[in-house]
Amino acid sequence: MPDLSLLTSKRLLLGLTGGVAAYKAAELARLLVQDGAVVQTVMTESACHFIGAATLQALTGKPVFTDLWQANSSNNMAHINLSREMDAILIAPASADFIAKLANGLADDLLATICLARECPLLIAPAMNRQMWENPATQRNLATLQGDDVKILGPASGEQACGEFGMGRMLEACELAAAMRMIFHSKWLQGKCVLITAGPTFEAIDAVRGITNISSGKMGYALAGAALEAGATVTLVSGPVCLAPPAKAKCIDVVSAKEMLTAVKNEIPHADIFISVAAVADFSVTTTRQQKIKKTDHPLTLELMPNPDILKFVTDLPEAPFCVGFAAETEDLEKNAENKRRKKKLPLIVANQAQDAIGADESALILLDDNGKQYLPSASKINQARLLIKHIAQLYKKQCD
Ligand SMILES: Cc1cc2nc3c(=O)[nH]c(=O)nc-3n(C[C@H](O)[C@H](O)[C@H](O)COP(=O)(O)O)c2cc1C
């Protein structure tokens, strides 16, 4: 099983500057290390007022550098060598002050000097009060940095530590870790538009009840993340789930199969690749009651009618995109999946054992296409999604050649 953790053995320098969001950098360090990265932390003097170096040292397993002169006593020319050894530098949080320093090429502390002497990509995650963010000086500095090829991550808008609302919140640690992974990802799908459906649908019976299933949306969301990493523009049409949408995907929330079909109809003209992961309910009730059905002692019969087949709608289009289907089966997995693939004329279908995969964090997959089958033993859904996106990109390329 190939290790698809994109950060395995990558040498990352995590720089912290003086802002309240420094507390989030501890979680970020943990996520990067968990992904296999070797993380070297450097903190400005102000950052040390917000979070202890000991925390970062414990999380990364490496001593933290904070001082230009102290660092030089243990690592000759650390101000230059530290950046030379790195695959990427991420400053999180990046204070308004540090952004100003970077934009002007100042080198009056260890972190600023390392950034100036770097040869690797530099990413910054600004975090500050909304007025500091909106200040024309800060915006000028950011424009300068963008022109210098520095990647600016965020910020987000929302409630701030000072109690005000607006732009300036640092992105969450998981979003920053995802952005870091993107730097190292092969861009299999650069310039391509990928449309993905995910999650269950919910077919209302009355005002408070409905027919649904136990799909969590995890596989569809993982695929959206992996397609983004691969450079695609992603639209995610999602039924009701409890997952945070991947940053940078266009997300369309729907409830019923009919709503999902409408969203797919609207988006399909832009799609190069359509991946149908959603567990669309096969039936809905003929007549939805507007009020809650009262409890009685009598049997209740619901009349069900078949829902539209969204995947079939797409594959039947005269200029259908490259279509990928999913088959979750409880028995005769391969046989049923291959039958579905032939019936729907799909170049690729992904089969998984319904009782093991639905709702779980890991799944085992079988990829069935014109070349035969490929088994992907059980692994995390994000790892499976990355393998799958690579496979899809290869088949898609072959079809286009
Ligand atoms: C309580 C407190 C919170 C602060 N929060 C922020 C912040 O979120 N963002 C920011 O840019 N500056 C913030 N500052 C100001 C910076 O800490 C200050 O500009 C400092 O000089 C930055 O130093 P550095 O860029 O070398 O880390 C804060 C200051 C204090 C006292």
The ligand as an SDF file (V2000), in Angstrom:
LIG
                    3D

 31 33  0  0  0  0  0  0  0  0999 V2000
   -2.7760   40.9570   23.6130 C   0  0  0  0  0  0  0  0  0  0  0  0
   -2.2110   41.2560   22.2540 C   0  0  0  0  0  0  0  0  0  0  0  0
   -2.7470   40.6490   21.1630 C   0  0  0  0  0  0  0  0  0  0  0  0
   -2.2400   40.9170   19.8890 C   0  0  0  0  0  0  0  0  0  0  0  0
   -2.7770   40.2660   18.8190 N   0  0  0  0  0  0  0  0  0  0  0  0
   -2.2990   40.5280   17.6060 C   0  0  0  0  0  0  0  0  0  0  0  0
   -2.8360   39.8560   16.4630 C   0  0  0  0  0  0  0  0  0  0  0  0
   -3.7270   39.0140   16.5700 O   0  0  0  0  0  0  0  0  0  0  0  0
   -2.3170   40.1430   15.2420 N   0  0  0  0  0  0  0  0  0  0  0  0
   -1.3150   41.0510   15.0700 C   0  0  0  0  0  0  0  0  0  0  0  0
   -0.9220   41.2820   13.9290 O   0  0  0  0  0  0  0  0  0  0  0  0
   -0.7910   41.6930   16.1320 N   0  0  0  0  0  0  0  0  0  0  0  0
   -1.2340   41.4380   17.3780 C   0  0  0  0  0  0  0  0  0  0  0  0
   -0.6900   42.0910   18.4500 N   0  0  0  0  0  0  0  0  0  0  0  0
    0.4210   43.0030   18.2440 C   0  0  0  0  0  0  0  0  0  0  0  0
    1.7170   42.2420   17.9840 C   0  0  0  0  0  0  0  0  0  0  0  0
    1.9600   41.3070   19.0140 O   0  0  0  0  0  0  0  0  0  0  0  0
    2.8610   43.2410   17.8650 C   0  0  0  0  0  0  0  0  0  0  0  0
    2.6880   43.9920   16.6760 O   0  0  0  0  0  0  0  0  0  0  0  0
    4.2200   42.5950   17.8780 C   0  0  0  0  0  0  0  0  0  0  0  0
    5.2090   43.5910   17.7420 O   0  0  0  0  0  0  0  0  0  0  0  0
    4.3800   41.5730   16.7560 C   0  0  0  0  0  0  0  0  0  0  0  0
    5.6860   41.0700   16.7880 O   0  0  0  0  0  0  0  0  0  0  0  0
    6.2250   39.9990   15.7400 P   0  0  0  0  0  0  0  0  0  0  0  0
    5.6660   40.3700   14.4150 O   0  0  0  0  0  0  0  0  0  0  0  0
    7.6990   40.1210   15.8030 O   0  0  0  0  0  0  0  0  0  0  0  0
    5.7900   38.6760   16.2220 O   0  0  0  0  0  0  0  0  0  0  0  0
   -1.1670   41.8300   19.7250 C   0  0  0  0  0  0  0  0  0  0  0  0
   -0.6190   42.4260   20.8640 C   0  0  0  0  0  0  0  0  0  0  0  0
   -1.1200   42.1440   22.1070 C   0  0  0  0  0  0  0  0  0  0  0  0
   -0.4980   42.7980   23.2960 C   0  0  0  0  0  0  0  0  0  0  0  0
  1  2  1  0
  2  3  1  0
  2 30  2  0
  3  4  2  0
  4  5  1  0
  4 28  1  0
  5  6  2  0
  6  7  1  0
  6 13  1  0
  7  8  2  0
  7  9  1  0
  9 10  1  0
 10 11  2  0
 10 12  1  0
 12 13  2  0
 13 14  1  0
 14 15  1  0
 14 28  1  0
 15 16  1  0
 16 17  1  0
 16 18  1  0
 18 19  1  0
 18 20  1  0
 20 21  1  0
 20 22  1  0
 22 23  1  0
 23 24  1  0
 24 25  2  0
 24 26  1  0
 24 27  1  0
 28 29  2  0
 29 30  1  0
 30 31  1  0
M  END
$$$$
